[in-house]
């Protein structure tokens, strides 16, 4: 995959991630979730729970999968 194609593929995944998050946020906008999200914003990755880390890993795996495609 050429660099421009890789860039576009990663940007596409980033947009999918953002869209997924915004839809989830709008569907689950509660005071409890707002407080949890504020905590997560202020928390370094290393200090997240395993469940929270796995959510980030899910999207990281999608990006890594792009590197296995033909260049």
PEZIKA-V326378 format. One record per pair of residues at least 12 apart in sequence whose ideal C-beta (glycine too) atoms are under 6 Angstrom apart, sorted by the first residue. I is the first residue (numbers start at 0). J is the second residue. Records with the same first field share a line. If there is no record, write none. Layout:
I->J ; J
This chain:
0->68 ; 70
8->65
9->62
12->61 ; 62
16->58
